[in-house]
Amino acid sequence: MRDYTTWMQSRFYTPAFNSAIFDGPIRIYFAQLHEPLALKIYFGLQQRFENEVLNAKRLHRQTGNSVCILLYPNSESFELSFQGLDAFMTKDQLGNDQVLAIRGPFEDQDLDEVLKSIAEILRTWNSEVHGSNFEVAAQASV
């Protein structure tokens, strides 16, 4: 998120997000209490989806867009942002940034589902950016 004020005024923000991991386009927001879980997400992405992360970093340098992973500390904080939504995770958008909100904390057996969801966002993001670049290049050559 390039605009901190927009982030803090969005429905996604909660003061419980008192910690973050930023690595290029990957931004994980979490409560300090859940740092071990946030690190599992971060390192799991690096290990299992290395190509997707590398492509996302390259695209981030071109576009400045990010993928924000919001690890809500409990059901109550998740429900404040997503009233009436009975889900473990949900995808959304804030400006040009992709958002994956997670009702946390979660158990180790759910980590695979979380990582696959993030990787899918990164793949989709990659194809959308390349698709728009392709269209621009095609229009320029006409």
Contacts in CASP RR format, 6 or more apart in sequence:
PFRMAT RR
TARGET T0000
AUTHOR 0000-0000-0000
METHOD contacts of the structure
MODEL  1
MRDYTTWMQSRFYTPAFNSAIFDGPIRIYFAQLHEPLALKIYFGLQQRFE
NEVLNAKRLHRQTGNSVCILLYPNSESFELSFQGLDAFMTKDQLGNDQVL
AIRGPFEDQDLDEVLKSIAEILRTWNSEVHGSNFEVAAQASV
1 7 0 8 1.000
1 27 0 8 1.000
1 66 0 8 1.000
1 68 0 8 1.000
1 94 0 8 1.000
1 97 0 8 1.000
2 64 0 8 1.000
6 94 0 8 1.000
6 95 0 8 1.000
7 13 0 8 1.000
7 94 0 8 1.000
10 94 0 8 1.000
11 81 0 8 1.000
12 68 0 8 1.000
12 70 0 8 1.000
12 81 0 8 1.000
12 92 0 8 1.000
12 94 0 8 1.000
12 99 0 8 1.000
12 101 0 8 1.000
13 81 0 8 1.000
14 72 0 8 1.000
14 77 0 8 1.000
14 80 0 8 1.000
14 81 0 8 1.000
16 31 0 8 1.000
16 72 0 8 1.000
16 73 0 8 1.000
16 77 0 8 1.000
17 29 0 8 1.000
17 30 0 8 1.000
17 31 0 8 1.000
17 70 0 8 1.000
18 31 0 8 1.000
18 32 0 8 1.000
19 29 0 8 1.000
19 30 0 8 1.000
19 31 0 8 1.000
19 32 0 8 1.000
19 35 0 8 1.000
19 38 0 8 1.000
20 27 0 8 1.000
20 28 0 8 1.000
20 29 0 8 1.000
20 30 0 8 1.000
21 27 0 8 1.000
21 28 0 8 1.000
21 30 0 8 1.000
21 38 0 8 1.000
21 39 0 8 1.000
21 42 0 8 1.000
23 42 0 8 1.000
23 57 0 8 1.000
24 56 0 8 1.000
24 57 0 8 1.000
24 60 0 8 1.000
24 66 0 8 1.000
25 56 0 8 1.000
25 57 0 8 1.000
25 59 0 8 1.000
25 60 0 8 1.000
25 64 0 8 1.000
25 65 0 8 1.000
25 66 0 8 1.000
25 67 0 8 1.000
26 42 0 8 1.000
26 45 0 8 1.000
26 53 0 8 1.000
26 56 0 8 1.000
26 66 0 8 1.000
26 67 0 8 1.000
26 69 0 8 1.000
27 66 0 8 1.000
27 67 0 8 1.000
27 68 0 8 1.000
27 69 0 8 1.000
28 38 0 8 1.000
28 41 0 8 1.000
28 42 0 8 1.000
28 68 0 8 1.000
28 69 0 8 1.000
28 71 0 8 1.000
29 68 0 8 1.000
29 69 0 8 1.000
29 70 0 8 1.000
29 71 0 8 1.000
30 37 0 8 1.000
30 38 0 8 1.000
30 71 0 8 1.000
30 73 0 8 1.000
31 71 0 8 1.000
31 73 0 8 1.000
33 73 0 8 1.000
34 71 0 8 1.000
34 73 0 8 1.000
34 104 0 8 1.000
34 105 0 8 1.000
37 71 0 8 1.000
37 104 0 8 1.000
37 105 0 8 1.000
37 106 0 8 1.000
38 71 0 8 1.000
40 108 0 8 1.000
40 111 0 8 1.000
41 69 0 8 1.000
41 71 0 8 1.000
41 111 0 8 1.000
41 114 0 8 1.000
41 115 0 8 1.000
41 118 0 8 1.000
44 111 0 8 1.000
44 115 0 8 1.000
45 52 0 8 1.000
45 53 0 8 1.000
45 115 0 8 1.000
45 118 0 8 1.000
45 119 0 8 1.000
46 53 0 8 1.000
48 115 0 8 1.000
48 119 0 8 1.000
49 115 0 8 1.000
49 118 0 8 1.000
49 119 0 8 1.000
49 122 0 8 1.000
52 119 0 8 1.000
52 122 0 8 1.000
52 123 0 8 1.000
52 126 0 8 1.000
53 122 0 8 1.000
55 122 0 8 1.000
55 126 0 8 1.000
56 67 0 8 1.000
56 122 0 8 1.000
56 125 0 8 1.000
56 126 0 8 1.000
59 65 0 8 1.000
59 125 0 8 1.000
59 126 0 8 1.000
59 129 0 8 1.000
60 66 0 8 1.000
62 129 0 8 1.000
63 96 0 8 1.000
63 129 0 8 1.000
64 96 0 8 1.000
65 96 0 8 1.000
65 97 0 8 1.000
65 98 0 8 1.000
65 125 0 8 1.000
66 97 0 8 1.000
66 98 0 8 1.000
67 97 0 8 1.000
67 98 0 8 1.000
67 99 0 8 1.000
67 100 0 8 1.000
67 118 0 8 1.000
67 121 0 8 1.000
67 122 0 8 1.000
67 125 0 8 1.000
68 94 0 8 1.000
68 97 0 8 1.000
68 98 0 8 1.000
68 99 0 8 1.000
68 100 0 8 1.000
69 100 0 8 1.000
69 102 0 8 1.000
69 118 0 8 1.000
70 81 0 8 1.000
70 99 0 8 1.000
70 100 0 8 1.000
70 101 0 8 1.000
70 102 0 8 1.000
71 102 0 8 1.000
71 104 0 8 1.000
71 105 0 8 1.000
72 78 0 8 1.000
72 81 0 8 1.000
72 101 0 8 1.000
72 102 0 8 1.000
72 103 0 8 1.000
72 104 0 8 1.000
73 104 0 8 1.000
73 105 0 8 1.000
74 104 0 8 1.000
74 105 0 8 1.000
75 103 0 8 1.000
75 104 0 8 1.000
78 85 0 8 1.000
78 101 0 8 1.000
78 102 0 8 1.000
78 103 0 8 1.000
78 104 0 8 1.000
79 85 0 8 1.000
81 101 0 8 1.000
82 90 0 8 1.000
82 101 0 8 1.000
87 103 0 8 1.000
88 102 0 8 1.000
88 103 0 8 1.000
88 106 0 8 1.000
88 110 0 8 1.000
88 113 0 8 1.000
89 100 0 8 1.000
89 101 0 8 1.000
89 102 0 8 1.000
89 103 0 8 1.000
89 113 0 8 1.000
89 114 0 8 1.000
89 117 0 8 1.000
90 100 0 8 1.000
90 101 0 8 1.000
91 98 0 8 1.000
91 99 0 8 1.000
91 100 0 8 1.000
91 101 0 8 1.000
91 117 0 8 1.000
91 121 0 8 1.000
92 99 0 8 1.000
92 101 0 8 1.000
93 99 0 8 1.000
98 121 0 8 1.000
98 125 0 8 1.000
100 117 0 8 1.000
100 118 0 8 1.000
100 121 0 8 1.000
102 114 0 8 1.000
106 114 0 8 1.000
END
